[in-house]
Amino acid sequence: MLWALCRALSKGLHQETTLIIFHAKDTTRTRSFIRKGKRKASSRERGNGHPGLPRPCLRGRWVRMTTSTNPPRFKRPARKLRKKATAFTAGATGAGVRGGITAPPATPRPPAARLVTLPRSLPAPAAILPQDFFLVDSLDLARRLLGKFLRRDEVVLQITEVEAYRPSDSACHGRFGITTRTAPVFGPGGHAYVYLCYGLHMMLNIVADKQGVGAAVLIRSCSPVGGLETIQERRGQKTDKPVLLTGPGKVGQALGITTAWSNHALYTPGGLEVLDGPEPEKILIGPRVGIEYALPEHVSAPWRLAIAGCPWISAPKNTLRPP
């Protein structure tokens, strides 16, 4: 028995050999037979479904085990990896060379981009802007509104991104004429125009120019200045990152306004107000968002404005550029 097993294993050093072992026991003596074959063992015979792994021999069962000349492969021990990392660290810090391994010279990182830091408290005194401030062309008003503040009760937002909608603009709601919905657009400058978008989002616009012109500025993004907890509760997001207020629907939700706020005078105390604020040093311009239905010249018009270097800007940002 031992001689036959040694002979079979010696042959397995040159080629993969399958040994099928059968154990049988009768009333008088135990006989073991070893023979070479190619019979495929069942899943129960292989043991836990792993071919090539010997299973404790059972009486009257065939068991397969495979031998091969290929040496077993082992994973690199964690200790060697730690030693290698230590050698590289020593070379990088100038502490010496370990094991003949030196790390490449460390390259200095480029300085991080500097972002505009917006005020976290309302400058005092913050005056409410008069109506004359809004009686200009909507494109001029859009630039003026950057950096100004929106206030409703304890919630204070700073305007960081806007879009201008001008008279005879194929993307402006004024193109439909005076209707029940669009009547506030044709009102005097300085009033609010709030409409429902896709049945979900309340979009805040500030009417521009004189009465009857039909132009407005859409507030696209803001940064929080006061009432952060109220903003988070209304938005349903416990975060202070730009995702909180980068989008016109998010601004309307943070202010808690509805279409009932249309025609509200933003230059009067109480309710929703527009307050004076710092003028940005640099701005970005680009085409407006979501107006593919308009004429080509209006789709590509750079009537979207934002504060340069400010993270509180909605997507897409790659279409914005310096003027």
Backbone bond lengths (Angstrom), bond angles and torsions (degrees), N, CA, C in turn:
res aa  C-N    CA-C-N  psi(-1)  N-CA   C-N-CA  omega(-1)  CA-C   N-CA-C  phi
1 M - - - 1.471 - - 1.523 111.20 -
2 L 1.326 118.66 -51.12 1.459 122.80 -179.99 1.508 111.40 -64.03
3 W 1.355 116.45 -37.50 1.480 119.68 -179.69 1.516 110.69 -66.65
4 A 1.322 117.10 -40.45 1.471 120.18 179.56 1.509 111.52 -66.02
5 L 1.309 118.34 -38.55 1.461 121.42 178.93 1.514 111.08 -66.58
6 C 1.345 117.84 -42.48 1.472 120.89 178.97 1.515 110.82 -64.87
7 R 1.297 118.31 -37.83 1.462 121.61 179.99 1.529 110.37 -66.75
8 A 1.314 116.14 -41.39 1.465 118.83 179.35 1.511 111.81 -66.77
9 L 1.329 117.36 -39.47 1.463 120.44 178.87 1.502 111.71 -68.60
10 S 1.344 118.51 -34.71 1.469 120.91 178.36 1.515 111.10 -65.83
11 K 1.314 118.12 -36.38 1.456 120.58 175.09 1.532 111.04 -66.74
12 G 1.307 116.91 -30.82 1.467 119.93 179.79 1.500 113.80 -69.37
13 L 1.357 118.09 -11.43 1.458 119.33 176.65 1.511 111.62 -70.34
14 H 1.333 120.15 -20.70 1.452 124.34 -178.21 1.516 112.59 -105.66
15 Q 1.264 117.97 -23.66 1.456 120.48 179.08 1.524 108.60 -150.46
16 E 1.319 115.05 157.01 1.453 119.39 179.65 1.519 108.91 -70.07
17 T 1.286 116.17 126.95 1.459 121.82 -173.79 1.518 108.96 -122.58
18 T 1.303 115.01 134.91 1.454 120.95 177.44 1.517 108.95 -103.94
19 L 1.300 116.26 123.29 1.456 121.91 179.53 1.516 108.52 -107.69
20 I 1.313 114.71 127.81 1.457 120.23 176.67 1.515 107.25 -112.44
21 I 1.313 115.93 116.91 1.456 122.20 -174.31 1.518 108.85 -107.69
22 F 1.327 115.41 131.94 1.453 119.89 178.54 1.521 108.59 -122.83
23 H 1.271 116.15 128.18 1.462 121.67 178.31 1.517 107.67 -110.31
24 A 1.304 115.20 126.85 1.467 120.23 177.21 1.517 108.70 -133.05
25 K 1.286 116.10 146.80 1.457 120.81 -177.81 1.530 109.43 -138.29
26 D 1.304 114.14 127.98 1.467 117.44 175.59 1.520 109.11 -114.22
27 T 1.333 116.34 -165.68 1.460 120.28 -174.00 1.504 112.75 -78.55
28 T 1.366 117.90 -16.93 1.460 119.01 -173.21 1.516 112.45 -106.99
29 R 1.349 116.67 -42.80 1.466 118.09 -176.25 1.524 109.25 -154.62
30 T 1.345 115.03 169.21 1.463 122.14 179.44 1.517 108.34 -106.51
31 R 1.334 115.25 128.69 1.452 119.95 177.84 1.517 109.35 -120.45
32 S 1.341 117.05 135.92 1.471 121.92 178.24 1.511 108.22 -119.24
33 F 1.309 115.39 133.44 1.449 120.97 179.43 1.527 108.78 -118.05
34 I 1.324 116.98 134.86 1.463 123.05 175.26 1.516 107.11 -121.02
35 R 1.257 117.07 124.33 1.459 119.08 176.81 1.525 109.62 -142.07
36 K 1.337 116.16 154.66 1.459 123.20 -178.37 1.514 108.59 -91.06
37 G 1.327 116.39 135.33 1.454 119.17 -179.39 1.508 112.04 -164.80
38 K 1.334 116.27 179.78 1.463 122.26 -177.13 1.531 111.08 -125.26
39 R 1.317 115.72 20.50 1.457 118.48 178.85 1.517 110.39 -65.94
40 K 1.350 118.30 133.63 1.463 123.56 -179.63 1.514 109.13 -87.02
41 A 1.325 116.19 122.36 1.451 121.00 -178.96 1.523 110.35 -76.53
42 S 1.307 115.78 151.28 1.458 120.38 177.87 1.521 110.23 -75.06
43 S 1.337 115.36 171.39 1.464 118.79 -179.09 1.517 111.41 -63.54
44 R 1.310 117.07 -33.16 1.456 119.61 178.64 1.518 110.98 -69.47
45 E 1.357 116.30 -35.33 1.457 120.14 -179.96 1.528 111.32 -72.62
46 R 1.345 116.62 -32.50 1.468 118.92 -177.77 1.522 111.47 -71.22
47 G 1.314 118.24 -28.25 1.461 121.15 178.51 1.506 112.17 87.38
48 N 1.324 115.49 104.93 1.474 122.50 178.00 1.520 112.41 61.13
49 G 1.323 118.49 22.18 1.449 120.94 174.86 1.506 115.08 75.41
50 H 1.331 121.23 11.72 1.457 123.58 -178.91 1.517 109.19 -105.81
51 P 1.345 118.80 107.20 1.464 119.77 179.42 1.511 110.57 -68.12
52 G 1.302 115.08 145.60 1.450 120.34 177.11 1.503 114.27 89.38
53 L 1.344 118.41 -7.56 1.462 121.01 178.93 1.519 109.05 -99.66
54 P 1.328 118.04 118.79 1.466 119.57 -177.71 1.520 111.42 -65.95
55 R 1.306 114.69 143.59 1.458 122.35 -179.98 1.521 108.27 -113.73
56 P 1.317 118.39 144.01 1.469 118.96 178.56 1.517 110.38 -50.75
57 C 1.333 115.41 129.31 1.465 121.24 -174.28 1.521 110.53 -65.72
58 L 1.287 115.37 131.68 1.452 121.85 174.71 1.520 108.80 -105.61
59 R 1.274 115.81 157.23 1.453 120.17 -179.40 1.522 109.68 -68.46
60 G 1.328 114.87 126.70 1.451 120.36 178.79 1.510 113.79 75.06
61 R 1.335 119.68 22.27 1.455 123.06 -178.81 1.527 109.67 -119.22
62 W 1.306 114.29 143.04 1.466 120.07 172.66 1.518 108.53 -90.96
63 V 1.309 116.85 133.80 1.465 122.87 -179.10 1.515 108.28 -127.93
64 R 1.343 116.70 135.29 1.460 121.16 -179.22 1.511 110.10 -108.76
65 M 1.316 116.84 136.68 1.457 121.27 170.20 1.524 107.68 -137.85
66 T 1.324 116.49 143.90 1.453 122.95 -173.12 1.508 110.18 -115.81
67 T 1.312 116.11 135.82 1.457 121.31 174.76 1.512 108.38 -115.68
68 S 1.324 118.92 149.38 1.455 123.58 -177.74 1.500 109.61 -147.68
69 T 1.350 115.39 158.37 1.466 120.67 179.02 1.515 111.96 -83.03
70 N 1.335 118.32 -14.85 1.457 120.54 -178.16 1.520 109.90 -68.62
71 P 1.319 117.83 129.14 1.469 119.48 179.65 1.521 110.85 -70.16
72 P 1.288 118.39 150.50 1.478 120.46 178.36 1.518 111.27 -66.04
73 R 1.339 115.20 145.43 1.467 121.43 179.87 1.518 108.81 -101.69
74 F 1.310 114.63 133.01 1.453 120.33 -178.90 1.519 109.12 -120.03
75 K 1.331 117.17 147.82 1.458 122.09 175.46 1.526 109.56 -74.00
76 R 1.316 114.70 150.61 1.453 119.32 178.79 1.526 109.41 -65.20
77 P 1.303 117.25 128.19 1.477 118.86 -179.52 1.521 111.95 -60.52
78 A 1.297 115.02 148.95 1.467 119.68 179.73 1.519 111.06 -63.67
79 R 1.338 117.08 -27.33 1.467 119.91 -179.57 1.513 110.62 -65.19
80 K 1.346 118.05 -40.26 1.459 120.61 179.07 1.528 110.94 -66.83
81 L 1.332 116.00 -38.35 1.462 118.36 177.92 1.518 111.54 -63.55
82 R 1.335 116.51 -39.54 1.469 119.50 178.17 1.521 110.90 -66.12
83 K 1.332 117.26 -38.04 1.466 120.01 178.26 1.525 110.83 -64.03
84 K 1.347 115.30 -41.31 1.458 118.67 -179.60 1.522 111.34 -65.52
85 A 1.329 115.30 -40.67 1.473 118.91 177.74 1.519 111.00 -64.74
86 T 1.340 116.88 -37.68 1.464 120.64 178.28 1.509 111.07 -64.65
87 A 1.342 116.63 -37.40 1.470 120.03 179.32 1.511 111.10 -65.94
88 F 1.330 116.24 -42.50 1.463 119.33 178.78 1.519 111.13 -65.62
89 T 1.339 116.66 -39.16 1.466 120.11 179.25 1.518 111.14 -64.64
90 A 1.320 116.83 -39.88 1.464 119.96 179.22 1.515 111.06 -64.75
91 G 1.343 117.23 -40.15 1.463 119.02 178.95 1.503 112.68 -67.49
92 A 1.370 115.84 -35.36 1.462 118.77 -177.88 1.514 112.29 -72.48
93 T 1.330 116.61 -33.06 1.463 119.64 -177.69 1.523 112.53 -90.07
94 G 1.335 116.99 -2.43 1.457 119.45 179.80 1.502 113.63 80.46
95 A 1.341 118.91 12.69 1.450 121.15 -178.24 1.521 111.84 -78.86
96 G 1.318 117.69 -10.57 1.457 120.12 178.76 1.506 110.68 136.30
97 V 1.312 115.78 -175.23 1.445 122.28 -178.65 1.510 107.36 -115.74
98 R 1.301 116.51 133.66 1.453 120.72 -179.58 1.519 108.19 -122.28
99 G 1.306 115.47 122.38 1.449 119.69 178.41 1.511 112.79 69.83
100 G 1.343 120.17 19.79 1.454 122.25 178.63 1.510 113.78 75.21
101 I 1.320 118.18 13.23 1.463 121.91 -177.64 1.510 108.04 -110.12
102 T 1.293 115.78 128.50 1.460 121.25 176.88 1.514 108.61 -124.49
103 A 1.289 116.09 146.57 1.459 120.81 -179.37 1.518 109.65 -87.80
104 P 1.332 117.72 148.91 1.462 120.28 176.21 1.514 110.76 -64.87
105 P 1.315 118.32 154.17 1.470 120.00 -179.22 1.520 110.88 -62.25
106 A 1.312 114.85 136.86 1.466 120.28 -178.23 1.524 109.88 -73.82
107 T 1.347 115.60 132.73 1.457 121.06 179.01 1.518 108.99 -92.35
108 P 1.310 119.18 135.31 1.466 120.76 -179.56 1.516 111.21 -66.57
109 R 1.329 116.17 141.90 1.452 120.88 178.56 1.518 110.64 -77.28
110 P 1.356 115.72 143.25 1.465 117.07 177.35 1.506 110.81 -67.84
111 P 1.304 118.24 150.11 1.477 120.14 -179.95 1.514 111.33 -63.52
112 A 1.322 115.97 141.75 1.461 120.82 -178.97 1.528 109.91 -69.08
113 A 1.352 113.89 150.08 1.454 119.25 179.33 1.522 110.45 -64.79
114 R 1.287 115.50 138.79 1.457 120.43 -177.60 1.518 109.75 -91.05
115 L 1.305 116.88 125.34 1.441 122.29 -179.34 1.518 110.30 -101.69
116 V 1.314 113.96 155.42 1.453 119.74 178.92 1.526 108.80 -74.63
117 T 1.282 117.87 127.99 1.456 122.51 178.40 1.517 108.84 -92.06
118 L 1.324 115.26 117.72 1.449 120.29 -178.13 1.521 110.09 -88.15
119 P 1.310 118.16 149.19 1.459 120.53 -177.85 1.513 111.42 -66.12
120 R 1.335 116.71 140.53 1.455 122.44 178.14 1.515 111.55 -97.91
121 S 1.306 117.76 0.70 1.462 120.76 176.58 1.516 107.98 -139.54
122 L 1.287 115.38 147.37 1.457 121.57 -176.68 1.525 109.77 -71.91
123 P 1.365 117.35 126.47 1.456 118.88 178.78 1.529 110.53 -63.35
124 A 1.310 116.59 142.58 1.465 121.40 -177.55 1.528 108.85 -111.28
125 P 1.307 117.91 136.61 1.462 124.56 -9.01 1.531 111.37 -82.75
126 A 1.322 118.39 145.77 1.463 123.82 177.18 1.520 107.79 -103.07
127 A 1.316 115.94 105.50 1.461 120.36 -174.52 1.521 110.17 -84.89
128 I 1.323 115.27 147.15 1.467 120.64 173.97 1.520 107.86 -74.32
129 L 1.318 116.55 132.49 1.466 120.60 -177.55 1.531 110.10 -70.60
130 P 1.336 117.98 139.05 1.472 120.59 -179.57 1.530 111.22 -75.77
131 Q 1.294 116.84 168.85 1.457 121.21 -177.85 1.519 111.84 -64.97
132 D 1.327 117.99 -32.42 1.464 120.53 -179.64 1.532 112.13 -60.07
133 F 1.314 116.46 -24.89 1.451 120.32 179.56 1.529 111.12 -61.68
134 F 1.331 117.92 -30.67 1.464 122.69 -174.37 1.527 113.63 -94.92
135 L 1.325 118.09 -8.36 1.470 120.94 -174.57 1.525 110.95 -86.24
136 V 1.315 116.67 56.84 1.465 123.18 177.85 1.524 108.31 -136.56
137 D 1.324 116.48 173.31 1.456 121.14 176.89 1.538 110.06 -57.96
138 S 1.311 116.25 145.57 1.465 120.27 -175.13 1.527 112.53 -61.16
139 L 1.321 119.17 -32.01 1.465 120.67 178.43 1.531 110.38 -69.50
140 D 1.323 116.92 -39.36 1.462 120.07 175.89 1.531 111.05 -67.72
141 L 1.342 116.70 -39.12 1.457 119.95 178.82 1.530 111.06 -65.86
142 A 1.333 117.21 -35.62 1.463 120.39 179.21 1.520 111.11 -59.77
143 R 1.322 116.17 -42.92 1.466 119.32 178.52 1.525 110.87 -68.37
144 R 1.306 117.42 -36.92 1.460 120.53 179.89 1.530 112.18 -66.06
145 L 1.328 117.03 -33.70 1.462 120.76 -174.71 1.525 113.32 -74.07
146 L 1.318 118.99 -19.04 1.465 120.51 179.63 1.524 109.75 -63.92
147 G 1.319 116.92 126.18 1.461 122.31 -178.55 1.506 114.27 93.30
148 K 1.343 117.93 -11.97 1.462 120.76 178.47 1.527 110.08 -79.81
149 F 1.344 116.17 170.04 1.454 121.86 -173.08 1.521 111.37 -115.27
150 L 1.337 115.15 142.79 1.451 122.95 169.75 1.526 107.89 -107.54
151 R 1.326 117.13 131.88 1.449 120.41 -178.49 1.521 110.25 -132.43
152 R 1.323 113.50 129.78 1.471 120.58 169.15 1.513 107.48 -137.74
153 D 1.323 115.74 108.15 1.464 122.59 -176.02 1.531 109.43 57.71
154 E 1.351 118.86 -123.39 1.463 120.58 -176.61 1.524 113.03 -86.25
155 V 1.332 117.73 -8.56 1.472 121.34 -179.59 1.523 109.39 -86.89
156 V 1.321 115.30 123.16 1.463 121.84 178.27 1.526 107.96 -127.90
157 L 1.334 117.22 126.62 1.454 123.67 179.82 1.511 109.91 -122.91
158 Q 1.317 116.27 146.55 1.462 121.03 173.88 1.523 108.73 -105.62
159 I 1.310 117.00 130.33 1.468 122.69 -175.98 1.526 109.11 -75.11
160 T 1.335 116.22 125.87 1.470 121.36 -177.92 1.523 113.24 -120.15
161 E 1.332 117.84 -14.92 1.472 120.47 -177.88 1.518 109.23 -153.50
162 V 1.331 116.43 136.55 1.469 121.81 -177.73 1.524 109.66 -142.41
163 E 1.343 115.01 167.30 1.464 122.55 172.65 1.520 108.54 -136.29
164 A 1.323 116.49 135.86 1.462 121.81 -179.57 1.524 110.09 -98.17
165 Y 1.348 115.71 134.91 1.460 122.72 175.56 1.526 107.42 -122.87
166 R 1.333 115.20 115.32 1.458 121.74 -167.51 1.530 111.00 -103.89
167 P 1.339 117.10 167.53 1.472 120.08 175.63 1.535 110.71 -61.92
168 S 1.302 116.12 149.94 1.476 123.24 -176.71 1.526 112.08 56.83
169 D 1.320 116.37 25.27 1.463 122.10 177.09 1.526 108.02 -91.84
170 S 1.333 117.43 123.82 1.468 120.70 -177.97 1.524 112.60 -69.52
171 A 1.336 118.54 -7.15 1.469 121.91 175.64 1.515 112.34 -102.34
172 C 1.342 118.16 -4.90 1.460 122.23 -178.09 1.525 109.91 -86.59
173 H 1.330 116.64 145.45 1.458 120.58 177.67 1.521 111.76 -66.54
174 G 1.307 116.15 -17.54 1.459 119.18 177.95 1.512 113.34 -66.68
175 R 1.336 118.46 -14.17 1.474 121.06 -179.19 1.533 111.22 -66.82
176 F 1.332 117.52 -19.34 1.462 120.88 179.22 1.525 111.85 -83.25
177 G 1.329 117.25 -6.75 1.445 120.17 -175.15 1.522 110.98 83.06
178 I 1.322 115.64 -172.92 1.460 120.46 -178.06 1.519 109.52 -81.44
179 T 1.331 115.47 116.89 1.462 123.07 175.88 1.527 108.05 -129.76
180 T 1.313 115.48 179.24 1.464 119.46 178.38 1.519 110.82 -61.15
181 R 1.319 115.76 -35.86 1.464 119.67 -178.46 1.514 112.03 -80.10
182 T 1.325 117.95 -41.93 1.464 121.58 -171.92 1.524 113.62 -94.05
183 A 1.311 118.89 0.63 1.465 120.53 -177.42 1.523 112.59 -56.22
184 P 1.355 120.80 -38.87 1.466 119.15 179.71 1.520 114.02 -62.11
185 V 1.345 118.88 -26.44 1.470 120.98 179.68 1.526 110.38 -64.23
186 F 1.323 117.60 -30.59 1.458 121.24 -178.10 1.526 111.74 -91.11
187 G 1.334 116.90 7.20 1.454 119.55 177.53 1.516 111.34 -80.90
188 P 1.319 117.76 -176.96 1.468 120.81 -179.94 1.523 111.43 -70.85
189 G 1.332 116.18 155.31 1.455 121.17 -179.93 1.523 112.18 -63.12
190 G 1.321 115.82 150.15 1.453 120.77 179.15 1.511 113.89 97.42
191 H 1.344 117.42 0.62 1.451 121.33 177.95 1.533 110.07 -101.25
192 A 1.319 115.21 159.63 1.467 120.58 179.48 1.518 109.99 -89.55
193 Y 1.329 114.78 144.63 1.457 122.32 171.98 1.526 106.97 -128.56
194 V 1.327 116.80 109.68 1.467 122.66 -177.09 1.521 108.11 -115.69
195 Y 1.323 116.46 126.31 1.458 120.69 177.34 1.530 109.29 -131.14
196 L 1.321 114.86 158.12 1.462 122.10 -178.63 1.516 109.05 -93.59
197 C 1.321 116.66 125.87 1.463 123.04 -178.16 1.528 109.48 -107.63
198 Y 1.342 116.16 127.01 1.474 122.44 179.43 1.526 112.55 56.23
199 G 1.317 116.64 21.66 1.449 119.98 179.31 1.512 114.50 71.09
200 L 1.348 117.99 10.21 1.459 121.68 -175.21 1.516 113.68 -127.49
201 H 1.341 117.50 -46.42 1.459 122.07 -166.70 1.526 111.00 -104.39
202 M 1.331 114.37 135.64 1.453 121.48 174.24 1.526 108.95 -92.33
203 M 1.321 116.87 117.03 1.462 122.45 -174.32 1.528 109.30 -104.50
204 L 1.332 116.42 120.38 1.458 122.19 -178.62 1.525 110.18 -92.22
205 N 1.327 115.71 124.36 1.464 123.38 174.81 1.518 108.81 -122.04
206 I 1.326 116.07 149.26 1.458 122.02 175.30 1.521 107.49 -112.46
207 V 1.322 115.56 119.94 1.464 121.25 -176.87 1.522 109.60 -67.63
208 A 1.335 115.64 138.85 1.471 122.40 -178.46 1.523 110.70 -116.16
209 D 1.303 114.64 162.49 1.464 123.69 171.88 1.537 111.68 67.23
210 K 1.307 115.00 -170.79 1.458 120.88 -174.94 1.519 111.24 -80.73
211 Q 1.312 114.64 169.58 1.458 120.20 -178.78 1.520 110.65 -64.60
212 G 1.337 115.15 137.48 1.454 121.10 178.41 1.513 114.63 91.92
213 V 1.329 118.80 -8.27 1.474 120.72 -177.80 1.526 110.54 -74.54
214 G 1.313 117.81 -46.00 1.466 120.88 179.52 1.520 112.84 84.64
215 A 1.335 119.18 58.41 1.466 123.41 179.21 1.522 108.40 -141.77
216 A 1.329 116.00 154.75 1.459 120.54 -177.90 1.518 109.77 -159.12
217 V 1.336 115.11 169.05 1.469 123.17 178.32 1.524 107.74 -123.24
218 L 1.341 116.40 124.51 1.461 121.92 178.06 1.528 109.72 -86.48
219 I 1.329 116.62 130.98 1.469 121.52 176.05 1.535 107.39 -86.23
220 R 1.327 116.84 110.32 1.467 120.86 -175.28 1.524 112.85 -90.93
221 S 1.328 118.31 -41.43 1.468 120.55 -176.55 1.516 110.05 -146.53
222 C 1.330 114.67 154.63 1.462 122.22 177.14 1.519 109.23 -144.52
223 S 1.324 115.46 167.95 1.464 121.85 171.64 1.523 107.99 -118.65
224 P 1.339 117.81 144.31 1.467 120.08 -178.00 1.520 111.91 -75.87
225 V 1.314 116.12 135.44 1.462 122.51 177.02 1.523 111.11 -117.52
226 G 1.321 117.54 -39.52 1.459 121.88 178.80 1.513 111.00 -144.37
227 G 1.340 116.42 154.99 1.463 121.31 178.44 1.514 113.81 70.88
228 L 1.339 116.29 40.47 1.468 120.32 -176.82 1.526 111.57 -61.61
229 E 1.318 118.14 -40.38 1.468 120.26 -179.09 1.529 111.43 -63.94
230 T 1.325 116.26 -39.27 1.470 119.59 177.64 1.522 110.27 -66.44
231 I 1.321 116.94 -39.97 1.469 120.86 178.02 1.522 110.52 -62.04
232 Q 1.324 117.13 -46.19 1.456 121.02 -179.85 1.521 111.64 -63.40
233 E 1.324 116.81 -37.61 1.467 120.25 179.03 1.519 110.94 -66.77
234 R 1.330 116.80 -42.74 1.460 119.56 179.00 1.525 111.81 -68.89
235 R 1.306 116.16 -36.34 1.460 120.03 -179.50 1.522 112.52 -81.19
236 G 1.331 117.14 -20.84 1.452 119.61 -178.18 1.511 112.80 74.25
237 Q 1.337 116.97 26.89 1.463 122.06 -179.58 1.525 109.19 -135.49
238 K 1.330 116.78 124.22 1.455 121.90 177.56 1.527 108.90 -92.62
239 T 1.324 116.64 74.42 1.453 121.73 -179.97 1.519 109.22 -149.79
240 D 1.321 115.41 156.67 1.464 120.48 173.95 1.520 110.47 -118.35
241 K 1.327 117.54 22.62 1.461 122.58 179.34 1.523 110.20 -88.46
242 P 1.338 117.98 165.14 1.471 120.47 -176.15 1.519 115.06 -57.44
243 V 1.336 118.22 -22.60 1.465 119.61 179.32 1.520 111.70 -60.56
244 L 1.314 117.76 -16.56 1.457 121.94 -178.10 1.527 112.39 -68.37
245 L 1.349 117.24 -34.24 1.471 119.99 -171.77 1.525 113.44 -137.54
246 T 1.309 119.37 18.58 1.463 120.90 -179.66 1.522 109.25 -96.94
247 G 1.307 115.30 87.40 1.455 123.35 179.95 1.510 109.78 154.76
248 P 1.343 118.40 141.52 1.474 119.48 -176.17 1.515 113.34 -64.23
249 G 1.349 117.80 -35.37 1.457 119.73 177.39 1.506 112.49 -66.27
250 K 1.331 117.84 -33.32 1.463 122.18 179.02 1.527 110.73 -69.65
251 V 1.327 116.20 -36.22 1.469 119.69 178.68 1.530 110.41 -65.02
252 G 1.340 116.06 -45.82 1.460 119.44 178.56 1.513 112.40 -62.46
253 Q 1.337 116.69 -37.64 1.460 119.90 178.64 1.519 111.34 -68.94
254 A 1.332 117.58 -39.56 1.458 121.00 -179.96 1.523 111.54 -65.16
255 L 1.322 117.05 -34.52 1.466 120.45 178.47 1.523 111.92 -81.07
256 G 1.317 118.38 -14.77 1.461 121.36 179.15 1.509 113.12 68.58
257 I 1.342 117.45 39.72 1.462 120.87 -177.63 1.524 110.63 -103.91
258 T 1.332 115.46 160.89 1.461 123.59 175.46 1.523 108.46 -132.48
259 T 1.314 116.20 -177.74 1.467 119.82 178.92 1.531 111.43 -65.37
260 A 1.329 117.89 -14.98 1.466 120.47 177.78 1.522 112.12 -66.02
261 W 1.366 116.38 -15.96 1.459 120.30 179.82 1.530 112.45 -83.31
262 S 1.309 118.85 -4.72 1.462 120.61 175.38 1.523 110.31 -60.87
263 N 1.299 115.90 143.23 1.468 124.94 -177.60 1.517 112.64 75.83
264 H 1.347 117.98 4.52 1.461 119.80 177.42 1.527 109.67 -73.88
265 A 1.319 116.86 132.77 1.461 122.31 179.49 1.525 109.63 -77.62
266 L 1.321 116.72 117.53 1.461 121.94 -176.54 1.525 112.70 -82.97
267 Y 1.323 118.62 -4.75 1.464 122.46 -178.53 1.525 112.09 -103.02
268 T 1.347 116.76 10.52 1.460 121.28 178.26 1.524 109.44 -110.12
269 P 1.342 118.36 145.43 1.471 120.08 179.67 1.521 111.71 -65.74
270 G 1.334 115.21 146.89 1.457 121.02 178.69 1.518 111.38 92.98
271 G 1.326 115.84 147.56 1.459 119.86 -179.66 1.522 111.20 74.66
272 L 1.323 116.39 -130.10 1.467 122.85 179.75 1.518 108.96 -99.99
273 E 1.347 116.10 127.61 1.459 121.36 -175.05 1.534 110.01 -129.97
274 V 1.330 115.09 154.36 1.467 122.19 172.06 1.522 107.37 -111.94
275 L 1.353 115.82 119.14 1.458 121.21 -176.01 1.518 110.84 -107.49
276 D 1.310 114.89 156.01 1.463 120.77 179.66 1.530 110.12 -68.76
277 G 1.322 115.78 150.42 1.459 121.30 -179.14 1.514 110.94 -154.88
278 P 1.333 118.01 175.30 1.470 121.10 -177.21 1.517 111.54 -70.72
279 E 1.300 115.11 146.37 1.459 121.42 176.94 1.536 109.24 -83.95
280 P 1.325 118.94 130.89 1.474 120.01 -178.67 1.524 111.56 -68.41
281 E 1.339 115.34 147.61 1.461 120.24 179.59 1.522 111.72 -70.49
282 K 1.323 116.40 -43.65 1.462 120.82 -178.77 1.520 108.93 -132.74
283 I 1.341 115.12 150.34 1.456 120.59 178.40 1.523 109.90 -130.45
284 L 1.309 115.59 167.18 1.452 123.49 174.85 1.522 108.78 -121.55
285 I 1.328 116.40 149.32 1.460 121.10 178.70 1.522 108.89 -130.20
286 G 1.323 115.58 158.92 1.450 120.80 178.94 1.515 110.68 -177.48
287 P 1.329 117.23 176.56 1.467 120.36 178.71 1.519 111.56 -70.83
288 R 1.304 116.33 153.64 1.460 121.76 -179.38 1.526 110.96 -73.03
289 V 1.314 115.30 166.30 1.468 121.74 -172.28 1.526 110.18 -105.77
290 G 1.338 116.02 136.57 1.459 121.67 171.59 1.506 115.45 70.97
291 I 1.344 118.80 35.52 1.468 121.07 179.18 1.529 110.00 -124.72
292 E 1.334 116.51 41.20 1.460 120.17 -177.98 1.523 112.11 -63.98
293 Y 1.316 117.71 -18.22 1.464 121.61 -179.58 1.530 112.23 -75.19
294 A 1.331 117.90 -15.79 1.464 121.79 -174.67 1.527 110.88 -78.69
295 L 1.334 115.72 174.18 1.458 121.19 176.97 1.524 110.48 -66.77
296 P 1.349 117.43 152.00 1.473 119.76 -176.43 1.518 113.84 -56.21
297 E 1.334 117.38 -38.44 1.462 118.86 -178.76 1.527 112.05 -68.35
298 H 1.332 116.68 -26.69 1.461 120.03 178.03 1.537 111.95 -86.18
299 V 1.316 116.76 -28.28 1.466 120.01 176.54 1.524 110.77 -65.72
300 S 1.313 116.66 -41.35 1.471 121.02 -177.03 1.520 113.74 -88.93
301 A 1.324 118.28 -2.59 1.469 120.50 -178.66 1.527 110.19 -65.48
302 P 1.340 117.95 132.16 1.482 121.31 -178.01 1.526 112.10 -80.67
303 W 1.316 116.34 65.46 1.458 121.34 -176.43 1.524 111.98 -106.73
304 R 1.315 116.51 20.82 1.465 122.69 171.17 1.521 107.73 -107.91
305 L 1.332 117.26 126.24 1.456 122.10 -175.01 1.520 110.07 -126.21
306 A 1.337 116.19 145.10 1.469 121.88 -179.80 1.520 109.40 -149.63
307 I 1.327 115.97 159.80 1.464 121.69 177.79 1.524 108.76 -77.30
308 A 1.328 116.74 126.34 1.462 121.19 -178.63 1.526 110.52 -67.95
309 G 1.345 115.93 139.07 1.454 121.54 178.19 1.507 115.08 77.48
310 C 1.317 118.08 5.40 1.462 121.58 -178.58 1.527 109.49 -94.78
311 P 1.335 118.31 131.85 1.470 119.36 178.63 1.523 113.81 -76.93
312 W 1.329 117.49 -14.66 1.470 121.02 -177.27 1.520 110.24 -86.11
313 I 1.335 115.94 64.51 1.458 123.58 179.76 1.522 108.01 -131.57
314 S 1.315 116.40 138.62 1.461 120.92 -177.85 1.521 110.95 -79.54
315 A 1.313 115.70 166.40 1.465 122.35 176.63 1.532 109.36 -82.44
316 P 1.350 116.31 151.41 1.467 128.36 -1.35 1.517 111.76 -85.44
317 K 1.351 115.57 141.56 1.450 120.25 -179.92 1.534 112.58 -93.97
318 N 1.347 116.08 -19.74 1.462 118.38 -175.80 1.511 113.40 -73.66
319 T 1.344 118.11 -7.36 1.464 120.28 177.70 1.528 111.91 -92.16
320 L 1.323 117.28 -4.32 1.465 120.73 179.55 1.516 110.92 -90.32
321 R 1.324 116.78 144.15 1.467 122.38 -178.50 1.532 108.86 -150.52
322 P 1.322 116.65 162.86 1.475 118.29 175.93 1.525 110.68 -65.51
323 P 1.317 117.81 149.58 1.476 120.29 -179.53 1.528 111.71 -70.88
